[in-house]
Amino acid sequence: MTKYIGKRFLQSIIAIWGITLIVFLVLNVAGDPITLMLPPTASFEEMEALRQKLGYNDPLIVQYWRFLSNALRGDFGQSYNYNEPALSVVLERVPATVTLAVTAFIISLLIGIPTGILSAVKRNSVLDTMIRSFALLGQCVPAFWLGIMLMLFFSVKLKWLPTSGFQSWNALILPSLTLGLFSAATITRMLRSNMIEIMGKEYIDTARAKGLQNTIVIMKHAFKNALSTILTVMGLQIAGLLGGAVITETVFAWPGIGRLLVQSINNSDFMVVEVIVIIMATSFVVVNFIVDILYCIINPRIKLQ
């Protein structure tokens, strides 16, 4: 177990290091930050002097080492647009994104788990067909289109909910529903597939032969074993919700890091883009590391080969 955790931890560290390298290289070829720091009337000599002062004339390996050293201390430089430390600008938006992602994940579980179980138990019935159709539709519909449709119906037509912003709790409903329905559809389809496979196992027939109630057989034996299989999918959904929030936050003008990322790309605010991409990618790696550990705990038969 210790060896397994140690190997997964080492792999996570290497993955995070690779993320920082890719982000640094991509943003260094995306444009010249010096042109954003100085006015358009600045002379070539002034630009070269500032480039020399900030170390942009140094070899790329030296620049990366300086970037990595500063990043380990939490220093990602100044935001060109906000004239504040880039990390502080991003951290101010993190709570809004986490609130949205957690709420969307809860919605996806509340919808995905019951529908997945019902679809498996009522296999090939009318209810199963309806659930599978809605699940397929939920995975096909683009998030921006769904968000706009929900906004037009519940906000513009019925005037029940606000169209955008984060002024009150009810402003959370539409964006979290938009973000959570895709994950709910994925969980439904995966859980249904695993439940059907497990319900065909011999130990399920044995449990029924012992006279156990159907509810106990489904929840204690079938669902429990299916849960360990889809745990990885749930972990990926949590991390995916943070990345998927980019589109949803833009549609609903949600003050999170997703919307900030779009604004920073449009404004060529490279420092802020670096921080957001690294935070999103690191959260994805960390969630997967936690899922690996939980999967090993839930299913003790897992062995590190």
Secondary structure, DSSP 8 states (H G I E B T S, - for coil): -HHHHHHHHHHHHHHHHHHHHHHHHHHHTT--THHHHS-TT--HHHHHHHHHHHTTTS-HHHHHHHHHHHHHTT---B-TTTSSBHHHHHHTTHHHHHHHHHHHHHHHHHHHHHHHHHHHHTTTSHHHHHHHHHHHHHHHS-HHHHHHHHIIIIIIIS--S-SSS-SSGGGGHHHHHHHHHHHHHHHHHHHHHHHHHHTTSHHHHHHHHTT--HHHIIIIIIIHHHHHHHHHHHHHHHHHHHHHHHHHHHHTT--SHHHHHHHHHHTT-HHHHHHHHHHHHHHHHHHHHHHHHHHHHH-TT----
